[in-house]
Amino acid sequence: MQQECITETAQHYRVTITTMLTSMNKEVKHIIADDLSDHLTNRQIKRNSSRVQDLLNMDRR
C-alpha cells in the first residue's frame, strides 16, 4: 500500500511539473520566482479557485 502511494505521488509530481514547464515555455535555468507565481495564479484562476478570486476582487475595490 505504501509503495503504491509513493508511486502515485511521484507520477502526479511528474505530470504536474511537466505541465508547468510546458506552459512556461522556458528552459528550467531561465525560470524565476515570478514565473512560478504567475503559473500558480493562472492555474488557480482556471480552476475557479475562490481564494484567488477573492484576492483579485479585493484589488478591484
Helices and strands as residue ranges (DSSP letters): H 2-24, G 28-30, H 33-46, H 50-60
